[in-house]
Amino acid sequence: MKFIYNVTANIDDSIHDEWLKWVKQHIPQVLATGKFEKATLTKVLVEEDMGGLTYSIQYQSYSRAALDKFYEEDAPKFRAEAMKLFADKMLAFRTELQIIDEYTVNFT
């Protein structure tokens, strides 16, 4: 069974460019932990009342055990780094998704 660790972050306009540059370096660091097989960075296309821009980073884990190990061994360090760099200019929340089925289009 695979899981998605989803991080949704609202970024203040004043740090947007800096944050986007940082997150593009951060995602490979998270993947380097060996607990995820891929990640997808997306921009949320709904305007937030609070302003800023919102992004979602979806990390697909190999298993529940791998995700739990990430929480135990790596997550505190990564969260502390983001808070140190962006503090009150970034609001993030995390959710877990369980993949039930995956479908692809096959035109052959």
N, CA, C and O atoms as a GROMACS GRO file, in nm:
protein
  432
    1MET      N    1   0.083  -0.118   0.000
    1MET     CA    2   0.000   0.000   0.000
    1MET      C    3   0.088   0.125   0.000
    1MET      O    4   0.185   0.134   0.076
    2LYS      N    5   0.054   0.221  -0.085
    2LYS     CA    6   0.131   0.344  -0.093
    2LYS      C    7   0.053   0.460  -0.032
    2LYS      O    8  -0.070   0.461  -0.029
    3PHE      N    9   0.130   0.558   0.016
    3PHE     CA   10   0.072   0.676   0.078
    3PHE      C   11   0.133   0.801   0.018
    3PHE      O   12   0.247   0.801  -0.030
    4ILE      N   13   0.056   0.908   0.021
    4ILE     CA   14   0.105   1.038  -0.020
    4ILE      C   15   0.111   1.126   0.104
    4ILE      O   16   0.013   1.140   0.177
    5TYR      N   17   0.225   1.185   0.125
    5TYR     CA   18   0.245   1.285   0.229
    5TYR      C   19   0.232   1.419   0.158
    5TYR      O   20   0.318   1.456   0.078
    6ASN      N   21   0.125   1.491   0.187
    6ASN     CA   22   0.096   1.616   0.118
    6ASN      C   23   0.124   1.734   0.211
    6ASN      O   24   0.076   1.739   0.324
    7VAL      N   25   0.203   1.828   0.162
    7VAL     CA   26   0.230   1.951   0.236
    7VAL      C   27   0.170   2.065   0.153
    7VAL      O   28   0.212   2.088   0.040
    8THR      N   29   0.074   2.135   0.210
    8THR     CA   30   0.013   2.250   0.145
    8THR      C   31   0.064   2.374   0.216
    8THR      O   32   0.056   2.384   0.339
    9ALA      N   33   0.117   2.469   0.140
    9ALA     CA   34   0.179   2.587   0.200
    9ALA      C   35   0.128   2.714   0.132
    9ALA      O   36   0.128   2.724   0.009
   10ASN      N   37   0.085   2.809   0.214
   10ASN     CA   38   0.049   2.942   0.163
   10ASN      C   39   0.169   3.032   0.188
   10ASN      O   40   0.219   3.044   0.300
   11ILE      N   41   0.215   3.096   0.081
   11ILE     CA   42   0.339   3.174   0.084
   11ILE      C   43   0.308   3.321   0.065
   11ILE      O   44   0.240   3.359  -0.031
   12ASP      N   45   0.356   3.404   0.155
   12ASP     CA   46   0.339   3.548   0.145
   12ASP      C   47   0.410   3.599   0.019
   12ASP      O   48   0.518   3.552  -0.017
   13ASP      N   49   0.347   3.695  -0.048
   13ASP     CA   50   0.405   3.750  -0.171
   13ASP      C   51   0.548   3.801  -0.151
   13ASP      O   52   0.630   3.793  -0.242
   14SER      N   53   0.577   3.853  -0.032
   14SER     CA   54   0.709   3.915  -0.007
   14SER      C   55   0.824   3.815  -0.010
   14SER      O   56   0.939   3.856  -0.027
   15ILE      N   57   0.796   3.686   0.008
   15ILE     CA   58   0.903   3.585   0.007
   15ILE      C   59   0.884   3.481  -0.102
   15ILE      O   60   0.958   3.383  -0.107
   16HIS      N   61   0.786   3.502  -0.189
   16HIS     CA   62   0.750   3.399  -0.286
   16HIS      C   63   0.868   3.349  -0.367
   16HIS      O   64   0.892   3.229  -0.373
   17ASP      N   65   0.942   3.439  -0.430
   17ASP     CA   66   1.052   3.395  -0.517
   17ASP      C   67   1.159   3.321  -0.439
   17ASP      O   68   1.212   3.219  -0.486
   18GLU      N   69   1.191   3.371  -0.322
   18GLU     CA   70   1.291   3.306  -0.235
   18GLU      C   71   1.243   3.166  -0.194
   18GLU      O   72   1.320   3.070  -0.198
   19TRP      N   73   1.116   3.157  -0.155
   19TRP     CA   74   1.061   3.028  -0.112
   19TRP      C   75   1.061   2.928  -0.228
   19TRP      O   76   1.098   2.812  -0.210
   20LEU      N   77   1.018   2.972  -0.347
   20LEU     CA   78   1.011   2.881  -0.461
   20LEU      C   79   1.150   2.827  -0.497
   20LEU      O   80   1.165   2.709  -0.528
   21LYS      N   81   1.250   2.913  -0.493
   21LYS     CA   82   1.388   2.868  -0.518
   21LYS      C   83   1.430   2.767  -0.411
   21LYS      O   84   1.490   2.664  -0.442
   22TRP      N   85   1.398   2.795  -0.284
   22TRP     CA   86   1.432   2.707  -0.175
   22TRP      C   87   1.362   2.572  -0.188
   22TRP      O   88   1.426   2.468  -0.172
   23VAL      N   89   1.232   2.571  -0.216
   23VAL     CA   90   1.156   2.446  -0.218
   23VAL      C   91   1.203   2.355  -0.331
   23VAL      O   92   1.195   2.232  -0.320
   24LYS      N   93   1.252   2.414  -0.440
   24LYS     CA   94   1.304   2.333  -0.551
   24LYS      C   95   1.436   2.265  -0.514
   24LYS      O   96   1.476   2.168  -0.578
   25GLN      N   97   1.503   2.314  -0.412
   25GLN     CA   98   1.622   2.247  -0.357
   25GLN      C   99   1.582   2.152  -0.244
   25GLN      O  100   1.644   2.048  -0.224
   26HIS      N  101   1.479   2.191  -0.170
   26HIS     CA  102   1.430   2.114  -0.055
   26HIS      C  103   1.373   1.978  -0.098
   26HIS      O  104   1.400   1.876  -0.034
   27ILE      N  105   1.294   1.977  -0.203
   27ILE     CA  106   1.228   1.853  -0.246
   27ILE      C  107   1.330   1.742  -0.276
   27ILE      O  108   1.310   1.630  -0.229
   28PRO      N  109   1.436   1.767  -0.351
   28PRO     CA  110   1.537   1.661  -0.370
   28PRO      C  111   1.601   1.614  -0.239
   28PRO      O  112   1.639   1.498  -0.227
   29GLN      N  113   1.613   1.704  -0.141
   29GLN     CA  114   1.669   1.665  -0.011
   29GLN      C  115   1.574   1.568   0.060
   29GLN      O  116   1.618   1.472   0.123
   30VAL      N  117   1.444   1.594   0.051
   30VAL     CA  118   1.346   1.503   0.112
   30VAL      C  119   1.350   1.368   0.040
   30VAL      O  120   1.348   1.263   0.105
   31LEU      N  121   1.357   1.370  -0.092
   31LEU     CA  122   1.365   1.244  -0.167
   31LEU      C  123   1.492   1.167  -0.134
   31LEU      O  124   1.492   1.044  -0.136
   32ALA      N  125   1.600   1.238  -0.103
   32ALA     CA  126   1.727   1.174  -0.070
   32ALA      C  127   1.722   1.096   0.061
   32ALA      O  128   1.814   1.018   0.090
   33THR      N  129   1.617   1.114   0.141
   33THR     CA  130   1.604   1.035   0.264
   33THR      C  131   1.577   0.888   0.232
   33THR      O  132   1.596   0.801   0.317
   34GLY      N  133   1.533   0.860   0.108
   34GLY     CA  134   1.504   0.723   0.068
   34GLY      C  135   1.367   0.673   0.109
   34GLY      O  136   1.336   0.555   0.093
   35LYS      N  137   1.284   0.762   0.161
   35LYS     CA  138   1.152   0.720   0.209
   35LYS      C  139   1.039   0.746   0.110
   35LYS      O  140   0.926   0.706   0.132
   36PHE      N  141   1.071   0.815   0.000
   36PHE     CA  142   0.972   0.848  -0.101
   36PHE      C  143   1.024   0.812  -0.238
   36PHE      O  144   1.144   0.820  -0.264
   37GLU      N  145   0.934   0.772  -0.327
   37GLU     CA  146   0.977   0.737  -0.462
   37GLU      C  147   0.963   0.850  -0.560
   37GLU      O  148   1.030   0.849  -0.664
   38LYS      N  149   0.878   0.948  -0.531
   38LYS     CA  150   0.865   1.063  -0.620
   38LYS      C  151   0.794   1.175  -0.547
   38LYS      O  152   0.732   1.155  -0.442
   39ALA      N  153   0.803   1.295  -0.605
   39ALA     CA  154   0.736   1.411  -0.550
   39ALA      C  155   0.681   1.496  -0.664
   39ALA      O  156   0.736   1.498  -0.774
   40THR      N  157   0.573   1.564  -0.636
   40THR     CA  158   0.510   1.653  -0.733
   40THR      C  159   0.486   1.787  -0.666
   40THR      O  160   0.424   1.794  -0.559
   41LEU      N  161   0.534   1.894  -0.728
   41LEU     CA  162   0.511   2.030  -0.680
   41LEU      C  163   0.402   2.091  -0.766
   41LEU      O  164   0.415   2.096  -0.889
   42THR      N  165   0.294   2.138  -0.704
   42THR     CA  166   0.185   2.199  -0.779
   42THR      C  167   0.148   2.332  -0.718
   42THR      O  168   0.165   2.356  -0.598
   43LYS      N  169   0.096   2.419  -0.803
   43LYS     CA  170   0.043   2.548  -0.758
   43LYS      C  171  -0.108   2.534  -0.747
   43LYS      O  172  -0.173   2.488  -0.841
   44VAL      N  173  -0.164   2.575  -0.635
   44VAL     CA  174  -0.307   2.570  -0.615
   44VAL      C  175  -0.368   2.690  -0.688
   44VAL      O  176  -0.324   2.804  -0.668
   45LEU      N  177  -0.468   2.665  -0.770
   45LEU     CA  178  -0.522   2.769  -0.856
   45LEU      C  179  -0.648   2.835  -0.799
   45LEU      O  180  -0.730   2.888  -0.874
   46VAL      N  181  -0.662   2.832  -0.669
   46VAL     CA  182  -0.774   2.898  -0.601
   46VAL      C  183  -0.717   3.017  -0.526
   46VAL      O  184  -0.619   3.002  -0.452
   47GLU      N  185  -0.777   3.133  -0.542
   47GLU     CA  186  -0.731   3.250  -0.467
   47GLU      C  187  -0.772   3.237  -0.322
   47GLU      O  188  -0.887   3.208  -0.290
   48GLU      N  189  -0.676   3.259  -0.233
   48GLU     CA  190  -0.701   3.252  -0.090
   48GLU      C  191  -0.742   3.388  -0.037
   48GLU      O  192  -0.689   3.491  -0.080
   49ASP      N  193  -0.838   3.390   0.055
   49ASP     CA  194  -0.880   3.515   0.119
   49ASP      C  195  -0.764   3.583   0.189
   49ASP      O  196  -0.758   3.705   0.196
   50MET      N  197  -0.670   3.502   0.240
   50MET     CA  198  -0.557   3.558   0.314
   50MET      C  199  -0.449   3.614   0.223
   50MET      O  200  -0.352   3.674   0.271
   51GLY      N  201  -0.465   3.596   0.092
   51GLY     CA  202  -0.365   3.644  -0.003
   51GLY      C  203  -0.252   3.544  -0.019
   51GLY      O  204  -0.262   3.430   0.026
   52GLY      N  205  -0.147   3.587  -0.083
   52GLY     CA  206  -0.033   3.500  -0.108
   52GLY      C  207  -0.064   3.396  -0.214
   52GLY      O  208  -0.170   3.398  -0.277
   53LEU      N  209   0.031   3.307  -0.233
   53LEU     CA  210   0.016   3.197  -0.329
   53LEU      C  211   0.024   3.066  -0.252
   53LEU      O  212   0.098   3.054  -0.154
   54THR      N  213  -0.052   2.967  -0.299
   54THR     CA  214  -0.056   2.839  -0.230
   54THR      C  215  -0.001   2.730  -0.321
   54THR      O  216  -0.032   2.724  -0.440
   55TYR      N  217   0.080   2.644  -0.262
   55TYR     CA  218   0.140   2.531  -0.332
   55TYR      C  219   0.112   2.402  -0.255
   55TYR      O  220   0.087   2.404  -0.135
   56SER      N  221   0.115   2.292  -0.328
   56SER     CA  222   0.104   2.160  -0.268
   56SER      C  223   0.223   2.078  -0.315
   56SER      O  224   0.254   2.074  -0.434
   57ILE      N  225   0.289   2.014  -0.221
   57ILE     CA  226   0.397   1.920  -0.254
   57ILE      C  227   0.349   1.782  -0.211
   57ILE      O  228   0.319   1.760  -0.094
   58GLN      N  229   0.341   1.691  -0.306
   58GLN     CA  230   0.293   1.556  -0.277
   58GLN      C  231   0.408   1.458  -0.293
   58GLN      O  232   0.462   1.438  -0.401
   59TYR      N  233   0.444   1.398  -0.180
   59TYR     CA  234   0.552   1.299  -0.177
   59TYR      C  235   0.488   1.160  -0.171
   59TYR      O  236   0.412   1.132  -0.079
   60GLN      N  237   0.519   1.075  -0.267
   60GLN     CA  238   0.463   0.940  -0.265
   60GLN      C  239   0.561   0.846  -0.195
   60GLN      O  240   0.674   0.827  -0.240
   61SER      N  241   0.515   0.789  -0.085
   61SER     CA  242   0.602   0.701  -0.006
   61SER      C  243   0.598   0.558  -0.060
   61SER      O  244   0.506   0.519  -0.132
   62TYR      N  245   0.700   0.483  -0.023
   62TYR     CA  246   0.704   0.343  -0.061
   62TYR      C  247   0.607   0.259   0.020
   62TYR      O  248   0.555   0.158  -0.028
   63SER      N  249   0.582   0.302   0.147
   63SER     CA  250   0.498   0.222   0.236
   63SER      C  251   0.464   0.305   0.360
   63SER      O  252   0.518   0.414   0.380
   64ARG      N  253   0.374   0.254   0.440
   64ARG     CA  254   0.340   0.317   0.567
   64ARG      C  255   0.463   0.322   0.658
   64ARG      O  256   0.487   0.422   0.725
   65ALA      N  257   0.540   0.214   0.658
   65ALA     CA  258   0.661   0.208   0.741
   65ALA      C  259   0.760   0.316   0.700
   65ALA      O  260   0.822   0.379   0.785
   66ALA      N  261   0.776   0.336   0.568
   66ALA     CA  262   0.868   0.439   0.520
   66ALA      C  263   0.822   0.578   0.562
   66ALA      O  264   0.903   0.662   0.602
   67LEU      N  265   0.692   0.603   0.554
   67LEU     CA  266   0.638   0.732   0.596
   67LEU      C  267   0.657   0.753   0.745
   67LEU      O  268   0.695   0.862   0.788
   68ASP      N  269   0.631   0.651   0.824
   68ASP     CA  270   0.651   0.662   0.969
   68ASP      C  271   0.797   0.689   1.003
   68ASP      O  272   0.828   0.767   1.093
   69LYS      N  273   0.887   0.624   0.930
   69LYS     CA  274   1.031   0.648   0.952
   69LYS      C  275   1.068   0.791   0.917
   69LYS      O  276   1.151   0.852   0.985
   70PHE      N  277   1.008   0.846   0.812
   70PHE     CA  278   1.032   0.985   0.776
   70PHE      C  279   0.991   1.077   0.891
   70PHE      O  280   1.065   1.168   0.928
   71TYR      N  281   0.872   1.053   0.947
   71TYR     CA  282   0.825   1.135   1.060
   71TYR      C  283   0.923   1.129   1.177
   71TYR      O  284   0.952   1.230   1.240
   72GLU      N  285   0.972   1.011   1.204
   72GLU     CA  286   1.060   0.989   1.318
   72GLU      C  287   1.201   1.045   1.295
   72GLU      O  288   1.257   1.108   1.384
   73GLU      N  289   1.256   1.020   1.177
   73GLU     CA  290   1.398   1.050   1.154
   73GLU      C  291   1.426   1.183   1.084
   73GLU      O  292   1.532   1.242   1.103
   74ASP      N  293   1.332   1.231   1.003
   74ASP     CA  294   1.364   1.344   0.916
   74ASP      C  295   1.273   1.467   0.928
   74ASP      O  296   1.321   1.580   0.920
   75ALA      N  297   1.146   1.446   0.949
   75ALA     CA  298   1.049   1.555   0.946
   75ALA      C  299   1.083   1.670   1.042
   75ALA      O  300   1.074   1.786   1.002
   76PRO      N  301   1.120   1.642   1.168
   76PRO     CA  302   1.149   1.754   1.259
   76PRO      C  303   1.257   1.848   1.207
   76PRO      O  304   1.245   1.969   1.220
   77LYS      N  305   1.362   1.793   1.148
   77LYS     CA  306   1.472   1.874   1.094
   77LYS      C  307   1.423   1.961   0.978
   77LYS      O  308   1.454   2.080   0.972
   78PHE      N  309   1.346   1.901   0.886
   78PHE     CA  310   1.297   1.977   0.771
   78PHE      C  311   1.199   2.086   0.813
   78PHE      O  312   1.203   2.197   0.760
   79ARG      N  313   1.111   2.055   0.906
   79ARG     CA  314   1.014   2.156   0.953
   79ARG      C  315   1.084   2.271   1.023
   79ARG      O  316   1.048   2.387   1.004
   80ALA      N  317   1.183   2.240   1.104
   80ALA     CA  318   1.259   2.344   1.175
   80ALA      C  319   1.330   2.436   1.076
   80ALA      O  320   1.334   2.558   1.095
   81GLU      N  321   1.386   2.378   0.971
   81GLU     CA  322   1.456   2.458   0.870
   81GLU      C  323   1.360   2.556   0.803
   81GLU      O  324   1.392   2.674   0.787
   82ALA      N  325   1.242   2.507   0.764
   82ALA     CA  326   1.143   2.593   0.697
   82ALA      C  327   1.097   2.704   0.790
   82ALA      O  328   1.082   2.819   0.746
   83MET      N  329   1.075   2.673   0.916
   83MET     CA  330   1.031   2.775   1.012
   83MET      C  331   1.140   2.879   1.034
   83MET      O  332   1.110   2.998   1.046
   84LYS      N  333   1.264   2.835   1.040
   84LYS     CA  334   1.374   2.928   1.061
   84LYS      C  335   1.386   3.025   0.944
   84LYS      O  336   1.410   3.144   0.964
   85LEU      N  337   1.368   2.975   0.824
   85LEU     CA  338   1.384   3.057   0.704
   85LEU      C  339   1.264   3.148   0.676
   85LEU      O  340   1.280   3.262   0.633
   86PHE      N  341   1.143   3.096   0.700
   86PHE     CA  342   1.024   3.167   0.654
   86PHE      C  343   0.924   3.205   0.763
   86PHE      O  344   0.831   3.281   0.738
   87ALA      N  345   0.942   3.154   0.882
   87ALA     CA  346   0.864   3.188   1.002
   87ALA      C  347   0.719   3.224   0.972
   87ALA      O  348   0.641   3.139   0.929
   88ASP      N  349   0.682   3.349   0.996
   88ASP     CA  350   0.543   3.390   0.986
   88ASP      C  351   0.501   3.429   0.845
   88ASP      O  352   0.391   3.480   0.826
   89LYS      N  353   0.585   3.405   0.746
   89LYS     CA  354   0.553   3.438   0.606
   89LYS      C  355   0.504   3.315   0.529
   89LYS      O  356   0.473   3.324   0.410
   90MET      N  357   0.497   3.200   0.597
   90MET     CA  358   0.453   3.076   0.536
   90MET      C  359   0.361   3.004   0.633
   90MET      O  360   0.395   2.986   0.750
   91LEU      N  361   0.246   2.962   0.586
   91LEU     CA  362   0.154   2.882   0.666
   91LEU      C  363   0.141   2.747   0.597
   91LEU      O  364   0.098   2.740   0.482
   92ALA      N  365   0.178   2.640   0.667
   92ALA     CA  366   0.176   2.507   0.606
   92ALA      C  367   0.092   2.411   0.689
   92ALA      O  368   0.088   2.420   0.812
   93PHE      N  369   0.025   2.320   0.620
   93PHE     CA  370  -0.040   2.209   0.690
   93PHE      C  371  -0.016   2.082   0.609
   93PHE      O  372   0.005   2.086   0.488
   94ARG      N  373  -0.020   1.971   0.680
   94ARG     CA  374   0.016   1.844   0.620
   94ARG      C  375  -0.100   1.746   0.631
   94ARG      O  376  -0.173   1.744   0.730
   95THR      N  377  -0.117   1.665   0.526
   95THR     CA  378  -0.218   1.560   0.527
   95THR      C  379  -0.157   1.433   0.470
   95THR      O  380  -0.059   1.437   0.396
   96GLU      N  381  -0.217   1.322   0.505
   96GLU     CA  382  -0.178   1.193   0.450
   96GLU      C  383  -0.291   1.141   0.363
   96GLU      O  384  -0.408   1.152   0.399
   97LEU      N  385  -0.254   1.086   0.250
   97LEU     CA  386  -0.351   1.027   0.158
   97LEU      C  387  -0.310   0.883   0.132
   97LEU      O  388  -0.191   0.854   0.113
   98GLN      N  389  -0.405   0.793   0.132
   98GLN     CA  390  -0.377   0.654   0.099
   98GLN      C  391  -0.419   0.630  -0.046
   98GLN      O  392  -0.532   0.659  -0.083
   99ILE      N  393  -0.328   0.577  -0.126
   99ILE     CA  394  -0.361   0.548  -0.266
   99ILE      C  395  -0.440   0.418  -0.270
   99ILE      O  396  -0.393   0.313  -0.227
  100ILE      N  397  -0.560   0.428  -0.322
  100ILE     CA  398  -0.647   0.310  -0.333
  100ILE      C  399  -0.624   0.241  -0.467
  100ILE      O  400  -0.607   0.120  -0.473
  101ASP      N  401  -0.625   0.319  -0.575
  101ASP     CA  402  -0.604   0.268  -0.710
  101ASP      C  403  -0.541   0.378  -0.794
  101ASP      O  404  -0.559   0.497  -0.765
  102GLU      N  405  -0.469   0.340  -0.896
  102GLU     CA  406  -0.414   0.436  -0.992
  102GLU      C  407  -0.457   0.392  -1.131
  102GLU      O  408  -0.459   0.273  -1.162
  103TYR      N  409  -0.490   0.489  -1.213
  103TYR     CA  410  -0.536   0.462  -1.348
  103TYR      C  411  -0.457   0.546  -1.447
  103TYR      O  412  -0.418   0.659  -1.417
  104THR      N  413  -0.433   0.490  -1.562
  104THR     CA  414  -0.368   0.563  -1.670
  104THR      C  415  -0.445   0.539  -1.800
  104THR      O  416  -0.517   0.440  -1.814
  105VAL      N  417  -0.430   0.629  -1.891
  105VAL     CA  418  -0.493   0.615  -2.021
  105VAL      C  419  -0.398   0.539  -2.112
  105VAL      O  420  -0.279   0.569  -2.119
  106ASN      N  421  -0.451   0.444  -2.180
  106ASN     CA  422  -0.374   0.364  -2.275
  106ASN      C  423  -0.442   0.373  -2.411
  106ASN      O  424  -0.552   0.320  -2.429
  107PHE      N  425  -0.377   0.439  -2.506
  107PHE     CA  426  -0.436   0.460  -2.637
  107PHE      C  427  -0.391   0.358  -2.741
  107PHE      O  428  -0.418   0.375  -2.860
  108THR      N  429  -0.323   0.253  -2.700
  108THR     CA  430  -0.278   0.155  -2.799
  108THR      C  431  -0.376   0.043  -2.816
  108THR      O  432  -0.352  -0.048  -2.895
   0.00000   0.00000   0.00000
